Amino acid sequence: MDPEYFQCYDMCWGTLGTVRPFSNFHSDVDAMEIQKSLEKKDAGTLVRILTNRTNAQRQEIAKAFEELTQKDLAAALKKALSGELEDLLLELLMPPLQYEAYCLQQAMVGIGTDEETLLEILCTRSGMVLQEISAAYKEIYKKDLDKELKGESSGDFAKLLMALLNKEELAGGVQRDIEALSATLNGKKADAGPWIDILTSRDADHLNKVLMGLELDIGQMVDQALEKKFSGDIRLGLKVLVECIQSPEGYLAKRLATSKTPILQRIMVSHSEENLLCIRAAYLKLTGTSLYTALQKQFKGDHLQALLAICRSED
């Protein structure tokens, strides 16, 4: 692993997120100010409040707003706003597990499946968190997430999605895992089974040792071997999983660099209180441009101000 990648872990304020608890927080005061802003259609004030509070604080504001007005805050925002700003502020209002469930559902709804969004979430979340997301999905959509994922996939890719959703850490020997993966690459058609089994059932430190050892053993980068030996969705799935094992923030930075608004908003909202600082650092290293600067080139108005507030500062 690149030692520069870890520099952002040493931040003195003790969090890898960009959005932190607002110190002088009073949910009733915020609720009243939001009510006035909605009446005036003052989007700037809505942005200032909702992007400067943690999700837990936003939930308290929503509760205070409902007590004050007998109205649902999300519904009120929908009525007052439109477009990408509306989408962003509504996303900020969703509790984290519900938001992840919503993102998974959106990746499967309609014609065609957004496989990489499914992989992005399943590969960057722990097994415990994914079980909580599954429970939230069941509560919201009255459907089982595993059955929905199976219905949107087939073959080895379906097996990979199920293994990711139910990932657990089991003991394994590094050299034994290296040999098992290396053996799959010897024939004309590689066997995805050992890759799925090993990469979804070991801790990150173990897997990084396995992947580095495998590269020495086969004389090429793992992603190059996957590109040659696999095809279709399973190739995409294994390549994304390997990237997320080696550098989850690096993978998410690459996703941000696509400049697609739904992807960018989802990652910034999902990771704003967790590791957006590290994603920002990885983005700068990948593109040579800070995320803060890149946002200013792509967006404008209140939507831009909201994204900049979540991003927080220049690198």
Phi, psi and omega in degrees: 000145181288122181299333178297331181299330185271353184301326184288352178283349186263023181297135188290338183273006166076020175216147177264000178270162178263336179259120182239164181304134176285124192291317183261063190267128173222106187300325181291323178295315178298319181298318179293320180292322177295319178302314179296320181293323178294321179295323181271354187055045180268087184294328182301318179291321177300315179298313183302317182286308190288336178270351180251020176232148175288169179298320179299320178292323177297325178295322177293321177297315181300320179293316179295323179296317180294321178294325182285319190245350188060029178232153177279130184296318180299316179296321179294321178295318178301321182289326187268335187242176177204169173068209186292328177294317176302312180303314184296313182292326176293322177296319179296332181282338183288136171301146188309312182294320177296323180294317178296320177298318179299316180298320177296317181297318180295329179289341182252346186282151176078196182280127179083151181246137176271085186299322185289330175293319175302313181294319180305314182285314184292328183276339184255002179247147180288163178301321181295315180295321180295326176293323177292322176296320178300318179294319178295321179298315179298318182293319184282312190257357179058031179223154178276128182299319182297321178292322178296316179295319177299321180293340182260004185213176179203167174059218182296328180294320177298319178297320179296315180299318179294320180293322178293317181297327183248030185298145177211158182262116179244153180291146177198155178269135182300309183295321179296320179292321177300313182295322181295317180288320179299320181297328182290342185267359186281326183276181178292320180243122182285149178267119182285340185309303181299326178297314179297312184298313186285313187289346179252008185224021177228159177283164187298321180297314178300313184293325177295323175295320179296313183293320177294318178295323179295318179297322176294322183291319185262351176073024176204166179292148182299318182295330176292319178295318179296320180300321182282322192263343182238168178214166175067210186295326182291326175297312177302313183299314181291323179294318178296316181299316179298316178301319182288330175291316184286321180196089180301320179293324177296319178295316181293326176297320178296323177295318177300324184292349175292342180063020176273125188304312181300320179294312182300313180296318182299314182293318181295319178292312184297326188249008184297330181254005184247294188212028182295333175299317180289324176296319176301315180296319179293324179295316179299318180293322182288316190255342185079003179232141177289152177298322181301316178290318181299321179299320182293336178280337187257329188240172180208170174065208182295328177298315177299315181299324178293315180294320178296323179295322178289318178297320171092307185201168177286147176263000000 
